[in-house]
């Protein structure tokens, strides 16, 4: 992982800038009616959650570009990454319109970016390039949305780590996206301590809300 504040430099060389029915008596006396009422409430709650998620997704534009040909990106992975971004902003109560750029690269490409931007000759799983500072973000003049920054993920490295840790690629890519989004919002873990613990707790809270807790695993074919 790497978090780098010189996001404008990164953008200049590699990323686009964006820029009721009267039947209470029956409900109380009939198990069938109780079940019907419970099911109806469950469906209503599900619709409410879905509507809220759609509205959140409309407020957050996640631009994803696959810049590599080394590793085949499974079907549904881009949707997962967008959901991860939205879930983090929802957890944080981020109310403004926002934009995030995600680049999918391979190991050699991320090594090159590390060399150019951080002067480190190393393959990392993800890089974060925040555009904001202390909760203040540049605005896209065309849309008025807050430009949170850029995320660079090595799909090749993510696949290697998923195999190493014994969980799904979806869990790994999702985690890296959530992790990097928190960096874009100002969280850090480099110094360790309570700040790192707090960031880790938020990561797992988001991953659990998405149905991808630490012990979760399924195959790529099961992705939507």
ABEGO torsion letter per residue (X at the ends): XBBBABAAAAAAAABBBBXXBBAAAAAAABAAAAAAAAAAAAAAAAAAAAAAAAAAAAABBBBBBBABAABBBBBGAAAAAAAAAAAAAAAAGBABBBBBBBBBBBAAAAAAAAAAAAGBBBBBABBBBBABBGGBBBBBAAAGBBBAEBBBBBAAAAAAAAAAAGBBAAAAAAAAAAAAAAAAAGBBAAAEEAAAAAAAAAAAAAAAAAGBBAABBBBAAABX
